[in-house]
Amino acid sequence: MTTVLILLPLAAALVIWVLPLNDISAGALALLAALAEVGLWIQMLVRFDFGQSGLQFSQQRNWFSDLHVSYHVGVYGFSVWLIGLTVIAMAAAIAYGFWVGRERVRAYMGLLLFLTGAVVGVFSAQDLLLFYAFFEAMMIPLYVLVGVWGGPGRMAATLKFVIYTMAGSLLMLAAIVVYGLSQDTFDLVQIGQSSSDWIFLGFVAAFAIKAPLFPLHGWLPDAYREASPEVAAILSGVVSKAAAYGFLRIAITKFPDPAHHYRTPILALAAIGLIYGSLLAFRAPDLRGVIAFSSLAQMGLITMGVFAVNDLGLNGSVLQMVNHGLVSTSLFLLAGMVERRTLTGELARLGGMARGRPALATVLLTTGVISLAVPLSSAFAGEFLILAGVFQRGWGWALAGAVAIVLAAMYVLRLVSAVLHRADGPAVSDAALDLRPAELGVVVPLVACLLALSAWPAAITGHSFHDDRAQADVARGFR
Amino acid sequence: MIPRPHIDWFALAPMNALLAVSAIALLSAVLVPRPWRKGVASAFCALGYTVALGFAVALYVRSAHPHGVVADVFRRDRLTELAGIIVAGSGLLATAISYRERWREDHVGEYYALLAAAGGGMLFFVGANNLMTLFLALEWFSICLYVLCAIDRDRLGGLEAALKYLVIGGFGSAVLLFGSALVYGATGAIDFPGIAAAGRQHDALLLFGLAMIVAGLGFKASAAPFHMWTPDVYEGAPTPVTAFMAAATKTVALVVTLRLLITAFSADAHVWTVALAAIAVCSLVIGNFAALAQRGVKRMLAYSSISHAGFMLIPIAADSALGARALLYYLVPYTAMSLGSFAVVAARERELGVPVTFENMAGFGWERPLLGISMWAFMLGFAGFPLTGGFVGKFYAFAAAYRHGWTWLVIVGVLATLVSLYYYLGLIRAMFMRRSEDLQLAPIGGSPPRDALLQGAVFACLIVTVGSFFAVQPLIDLAKHASSSLPF
């Protein structure tokens, strides 16, 4: 089941690359594959036994035996939700890319599907080397997706993005070599806990850059601005979650002592990122800048939740990963839709778009309100749990988080009013129509997922760890 | 009646096949009419390599018990045959890549004759079991390669490359020979087990000789600081020759280094492991930093080959069975990646008629999807990305270094990889992210030739590069059996 979930998009990508399809059928095939992937995931969700602890749908095959490396995949409760986020967001991105019509559709769609497979692989790999392979495999399509289909500054943005992330990844590779060989296995389920600070920092470097954590976010604004909207959506919505997953699955689980030693510095960096990102988002002059920096802030919040290492924090951060993934994907796609109509993302040149465009106004406002963590929204549930979690580690952390939530309200409302309200901006003409049905078809399911989670956040918080005892689960190494 | 040693002709069959086709190809230069000459010579060359490949495979299967051949000057074991398989495969692909090279075809018979003869020399080299055979085989294939570099007289820089290679290669051989003489002086033996058995470790004369032999082999493996010839020769030689040199010469030089050091000098391991690690670090640093500045794709690949000499010396320096496996595994994707990447350069060169630079690779990826995607895979492989064997190869090399207790070498390797990303990804960027409309290309007339042989060769390299990522276990088993013939 897990293998099928990984291989289906990869196989579809190969088919799209090899067969000489025309643009329409290539896009349609990609969308079909993405939807089939969602269907498969729903089946997995239904068949997953949340009452049971340990790995499910696992599969293990020997890869090379002399160093004890194997192809080992499987899912836990929280990985199911992250895989769900991946397949839903990717389906939306592929649908949007198909509708907009990118150049060289076959290559584009194939790469997006390839990326889907790689991300699902990251969330389900249970072998360190396999995890690394998928983690790196994400970079291959992303490099090209940003570099070929991006905006005018794409070359510099891509270079920065790749150098940053690869620096982290290669440190992780060194850490994996040392960790795996010293424990004589690379199996994530069996490998014992380690107390080596250096190995821990090797992993943390990779995840902190990917997430990104302050002050390693140098690549973020460029990459998010230059990528096409759907790729930016995937980058911030899905790919960054691979880092948060890494913190959860490897950093705190396998290195409890170093995680304890370094808790304060990491929480501090995350808190700084949270507040600094929120301030930057409030000052950013363009749509994508706001969303990009809010993403930095949210990743800081999620990291705080993970490094609180207690039931509330961990459950909250898993919920918030899914929330932020959906919010960020929808917001980037909406930003893309606005930019398509106005040819600009500068807030100063936008405005007044609510008038005569009810669908856009409704969807943007709904997403915005959810993302600023209004009570009853799923983001409120997630952030509240995280704040409660870090409160147990020190009230100062919770205070930082609470300040950031106020800031979140400020930048989201600024974004919403700059686009929708005020007088008509110079870039907004009457020719800028309301959202088309196809665009609604892309965004509304995402918003619907958010609303469903708002109604029942316990769907995730109650079904991520065995018996909700996240801390015990982590301490046991998810066995 | 003079007593003759028993000769295991089967063990010598791969070389003999190549020598035979070399003779036939040479004769075809005189006897076959000009229009058919290329076809006949290349077909025989390909046949020779195919037969050699077949024999090497058969010998691998039937050489579970290693033994000496012809009075023990040559080892028949799985290490020899695995290297032989790689060399014969490279030769076959190089023949395919050469077929449509645009050059004056008045020496095409000699070209294929030399190509086959070089392969024969390399097959002999990897099995060498004493210093005399080692030197003879080294000269055998080196002389072929000197001529091959110069064979295209119209090529700018070809003669310069050949002369440089001749002088520096000759110097390298002389160093190796002198080192051999010193070792003989110290131990009174020229056969590898004899040197080991002489029990003269820590002898200054022996160590000096060892250092000179390592330097001589370093010249062939193009490891820094013995790399000076590499960029010029790789750039100046006809691209198919470069492809063959980069793949096969490096393979045999590294395999022989492994065999020689483990078999003959294992008692001095504490000395040469450090020396090799130092050479590896030198190669990684010089190769990677020099490659950053290159604009010519062939020169960039030349420096990348220097840095890969460094990567592949790491497992030898680890002095362990794991290291030997790591080296032998790494050689498989490495050979495929270098052959393939030079083949793609050759294709672009034939299209444009000018030396290939980063600038004129622009748009290539979209224009020729197969070659572009293959080149993409080769670059990712060199950079050690997953989904290529280069990833697993590097992983193994690092694992061997770590097991030896050299975590610092792992870190150096990782940093070198990081630096290398700039130019490997830079080529991908040049191929895919620039538009060909931005550039003024000057094709040499008409549409580029349909070159099924070259594309087939590139596709085969792609399959090996990607396949070796998935089929690690079978390849490691091959390498394990091959390395078991060494006395660890």
Interface residues (C-beta under 8 A of the other chain):
Chain A: N62 W63 F64 S65 D66 L67 V69 R104 L129 Y132 A133 F134 E136 A137 M139 I140 Y143 V144 G147 V148 R154 M155 T158 L159 V162 I163 M166 A167 L170 L171 L173 A174 V177 V178 L181
Chain B: L322 R325 W366 L380 F385 P386 L387 F391 V392 F395 Y396 F398 A399 Y402 R403 T407 V410 I411 V414 L415 T417 L418 L421 Y422 L425 I428 R429 F432 M433 V472 Q473 I476 K480
